Amino acid sequence: MAEDISINPTPPAGGHRRRIRYRGKHPRRFEEKYKEQNPDQYPETVAKVLSSGKTPAGSHRSILVAEILDALKPAPGMVAVDCTVGHGGHTVQLLDKVIPGGRLVGLDADPLELPKTEIRLRKMGFGPEVLSLHRCHFAGLQRILAIHDIAGADVLLADLGVSSMQLDDPARGFSMKQAGPLDMRMNPNHGQPVSSLLASIQPHALSALLAENADEPSAQLLGQALAGGHFESTTELIAAIKRACPNLPAEAMQQTIRRVFQALRIAVNDELSALDSLLRILPECLNPGGRAAILTFHSGEDRRVKRSFEDGLRKGFYSAISEVIRPSPEERRSNLRSAPAKLRWAQRSGQTHS
């Protein structure tokens, strides 16, 4: 069930802490990359990271920004919804287009990152009269709109990717590069971590999960090897995957590890069920002529969005839908994490916004 909590964060209080020494030009550990996490103080360091096509630690680079704005066509006076606020990059772009006269309602399930994002957005001058944020999964969108007495949105965005802030911080348990607890929950206060899922799941169920959530070719073998295992850290799981598939070449092994992590993350966060819920209610959450754009990062998500939009077009809920839109070669080179992204949009039937 979605959590209906408006947030009013205050900056964390704390005494003086001795700073971790910056280890050379390219520190490896997340905790040591404090220069990347302070762009105002160390702009040259951040610029160097960006120029290499990488994402500075503790931040996130929004993907397909121009294409999303072209698809949604936000304009002054419109009501916008960002279903996945994350670091706030897309949120700012939408706000800049709908004000004056418009407003944005933002949702995000992550209780650790959303308060930080709200602080940044408030400092940029976006007050509560134009921006309201809720710690809530997008499956609860209708209830949030009702709270604000909003009949429907003119523009709506859902970016289904995992934010770089979550991927890079080993404490969150998403990282394949550094040891961390085997967790992967967007909201660490709810649900079970990946370690508990693996300890309790049956081999056939795990094989099915790996196939459905990540199209993993070795799903059956990995299901037998990993189900019932007790893995406390990400590195322990990686070692078990390597033992289960000893003959895979290095590049194929990295792809398998990535797919296993993806499939397990999707499972513990119930991401596909939440997406199905959003797609089911989406036409009712849009004003006549309103537009929705959904950014996906793997085939299971994209298949669902494509089928839902095509079905909505046949039934007359939507008047237009797009073909898939991919990042340009330039964006893929400058932001390596954009490579798997796919964007699709749909327009609600009825008169366009005046």
Long-range contacts (C-beta under 8 A, 24 or more apart in sequence): 1-140, 2-136, 2-137, 2-139, 2-140, 2-143, 2-144, 3-109, 3-135, 3-136, 3-137, 3-140, 3-187, 3-190, 4-134, 4-136, 4-140, 4-143, 4-144, 4-147, 5-134, 5-135, 5-136, 6-132, 6-133, 6-134, 6-135, 7-114, 7-115, 7-118, 7-133, 7-134, 7-135, 9-115, 9-116, 9-118, 9-119, 11-119, 28-178, 29-178, 30-57, 30-168, 30-169, 30-170, 30-175, 30-178, 33-57, 33-58, 50-334, 53-333, 53-334, 53-335, 53-336, 54-336, 55-164, 55-168, 55-335, 55-337, 57-168, 58-165, 58-168, 58-169, 59-87, 59-164, 59-165, 60-86, 60-87, 60-89, 60-163, 60-164, 60-165, 61-89, 61-164, 61-335, 61-337, 61-338, 62-87, 62-89, 62-90, 62-93, 62-159, 63-159, 63-161, 63-295, 63-327, 63-331, 63-335, 63-337, 63-338, 63-341, 64-295, 64-325, 64-327, 64-331, 64-338, 64-341, 64-343, 65-89, 65-90, 65-93, 67-325, 67-343, 68-93, 68-157, 68-293, 68-295, 68-343, 69-93, 69-94, 69-97, 71-291, 71-293, 71-322, 71-325, 71-343, 71-345, 72-155, 72-156, 72-157, 72-291, 72-292, 72-293, 72-345, 73-155, 73-291, 74-98, 74-102, 74-154, 74-155, 75-102, 75-353, 76-100, 76-101, 76-102, 77-101, 77-102, 77-353, 78-102, 78-154, 78-155, 78-353, 79-103, 79-104, 79-105, 79-150, 79-152, 79-153, 79-154, 79-155, 79-287, 80-104, 80-105, 80-153, 80-154, 80-155, 80-156, 80-157, 81-105, 81-106, 81-107, 81-141, 81-145, 81-153, 81-155, 81-156, 81-157, 81-285, 82-106, 82-107, 82-157, 83-107, 83-138, 83-141, 83-156, 83-157, 83-158, 83-159, 83-278, 84-108, 84-138, 84-157, 84-158, 84-159, 84-160, 85-114, 85-117, 85-133, 86-110, 86-113, 86-117, 86-159, 86-163, 86-165, 87-113, 87-117, 87-163, 87-164, 87-165, 88-117, 88-120, 88-121, 90-157, 90-159, 91-117, 91-121, 91-131, 92-121, 92-124, 92-126, 94-155, 94-157, 95-126, 95-130, 95-131, 98-154, 98-155, 99-130, 102-130, 103-129, 103-130, 103-131, 103-132, 104-130, 104-131, 104-132, 105-132, 105-133, 105-134, 105-144, 105-145, 105-148, 105-150, 105-153, 106-131, 106-132, 106-133, 106-134, 107-133, 107-134, 107-136, 107-137, 107-138, 107-140, 107-141, 107-144, 108-133, 108-134, 108-135, 108-136, 109-135, 109-136, 109-137, 109-186, 109-187, 109-269, 110-135, 110-163, 110-166, 110-186, 110-187, 111-135, 111-187, 111-188, 111-189, 112-172, 112-188, 113-163, 113-165, 113-166, 137-274, 138-274, 138-278, 139-273, 139-274, 139-277, 139-278, 141-278, 141-281, 141-285, 142-281, 142-284, 142-285, 145-285, 151-287, 152-284, 152-285, 152-286, 152-287, 152-288, 152-290, 152-348, 153-285, 153-286, 153-287, 153-290, 153-292, 154-286, 154-287, 154-289, 154-290, 154-291, 154-353, 155-290, 155-291, 155-292, 155-293, 156-282, 156-285, 156-286, 156-290, 156-291, 156-292, 156-293, 157-292, 157-293, 157-294, 157-295, 158-278, 158-292, 158-293, 158-294, 158-295, 159-295, 160-271, 160-275, 160-294, 160-295, 160-296, 160-297, 160-301, 161-295, 161-297, 161-337, 161-341, 162-265, 162-297, 164-337, 170-234, 173-234, 174-261, 174-265, 175-234, 176-234, 176-238, 176-257, 176-258, 176-261, 178-234, 179-233, 179-234, 179-235, 180-233, 180-234, 181-232, 181-233, 181-234, 182-231, 182-232, 182-233, 182-234, 182-236, 182-237, 184-261, 184-264, 184-265, 184-268, 184-269, 185-268, 185-269, 186-269, 191-268, 191-269, 191-270, 192-268, 193-268, 194-231, 194-237, 194-264, 194-265, 194-267, 194-268, 195-230, 195-231, 195-232, 197-264, 197-267, 197-268, 198-226, 198-227, 198-228, 198-229, 198-230, 198-231, 198-237, 198-264, 199-228, 199-229, 199-230, 200-228, 201-227, 201-228, 202-227, 202-228, 203-227, 203-228, 209-263, 209-264, 209-267, 210-259, 210-260, 210-263, 212-263, 212-272, 212-300, 213-262, 213-263, 213-264, 213-266, 213-267, 213-272, 213-298, 213-300, 214-259, 214-260, 214-262, 214-263, 214-266, 214-298, 214-300, 215-259, 215-298, 215-299, 215-300, 216-256, 216-259, 216-260, 216-263, 217-256, 218-244, 218-245, 218-248, 218-256, 221-245, 222-256, 222-260, 226-260, 234-261, 237-261, 262-298, 266-300, 271-301, 272-300, 272-301, 272-304, 275-301, 275-304, 275-305, 276-304, 279-304, 279-305, 279-308, 280-308, 282-308, 282-312, 282-346, 283-312, 283-317, 283-318, 283-348, 286-348, 287-348, 287-350, 287-353, 288-348, 288-349, 288-350, 288-351, 288-352, 289-319, 289-347, 289-348, 289-350, 289-351, 289-352, 289-353, 290-347, 290-348, 290-353, 291-345, 291-346, 291-347, 291-348, 292-345, 292-346, 292-348, 293-343, 293-344, 293-345, 294-343, 294-344, 294-345, 295-341, 295-342, 295-343, 296-341, 296-342, 296-343, 296-344, 297-340, 297-341, 297-342, 298-340, 302-342, 302-344, 305-344, 306-344, 309-344, 309-346, 312-346, 313-346, 316-349, 317-348, 317-349, 318-346, 318-347, 318-348, 318-349, 319-347, 319-348, 319-349, 319-350, 320-346, 320-347, 321-345, 321-346, 321-347, 322-346
